[in-house]
Amino acid sequence: METEIQQNILFCIHTELGSFLQKFRIRVCKECNWSEATYYRKMRSPGFAGYRRRNSLLSNAEKEKIISIRKEIVKEIIEELDKEPISCHWISF
């Protein structure tokens, strides 16, 4: 006999939102022609929260592109949430 058990809703939402973070990183890397290592290095560079120095490793064009990608990803999140409230998977045993 096969039964279905729904996964933990918190885990489902966490995974769903995490996928949007991954999409954002992939898009930024593609649009800015960066490697994943460059993405994380620039993300932790001076000029971001927690650092005293004010200069940033991002050019104005990169900043504008990143903001643009953010807006697109947020639109995708809203569209996705309007389609299906929670993309939770079912496990069959």
N, C-alpha and C positions, 0 to 999 in steps of 0.2 A: 504494500500500500504506500502510495506516495503522498506526502503532505508538503505544503508550502509554508515557509516561515519568512515573514518580512524582516528585512535587516533593520537595525537600529536607525531610527529617523535622524538622529544627530549625526551618525556616521554618513548617512546618505547625503545630507545637506553639506557637510564638511567636504566630502568627495566632489560633489557637484561644484561648489565654489572653488575648490582647488583646481578643477579643470579649467576654469576661467583664468586663474592665475597663470597656468601653464600656457594657455592660448595667448595671453598678453605677452609673456616672455618670448614665445616663439615669434610672434608678430614683430616685436621690437627688434629682436635679433635679425630678422629677415629685412625689415625696412631700413634699419641702420647699418646693415651689413656687419654685424657683430657675431662673434662666437658666444657660446653660453658663458664661458669664463669671463669674457669682456663685459657681458651684461652684469654679472655679479660683482665684478671689480668696480665698474662704474656706479653700481647701485650703492656700494659701500664707500664710495669716494668722499673726500671732504666736500662740504657744501650741503650735506644731508644731515638729518637729525642725529644728534649725539657727537657731532664734531665741532671743534672750535673755529677752525678755518672756514672762511666764507666762499672760497673759490671752488668751482665745480669742474669736473672733467667733461661736462656736457657742453656742446656748442649750442648756440641759440636755435639752430635748425633741428638739432637732436631733441631739444626740449619741446619744441613745437610739434615735432613728429610724435613724440611719446604722449603728449597731451591729446593729440588727435586720435591715437590708437586707443588710449584710455576711454575716450568718448565712444568710440565704436564698440569696444568690448562691453561697456556699460549698457549700450543699446542692445547688444546681443543677449546680455543677461536678462534684461527686462523682457525681451521677446521670448526667450526660452521659458521664463517663469510664467508668462501669460499663456503659453501653449500647454504646459504640464507643470502643475504646482511643485512636485518633487519627483525627480527621476530616481526612484528607488527600485532596486532590483530585487527579484524574488529568488529564493534558494529552494530548490526541490530536493527532498530526501526520499 
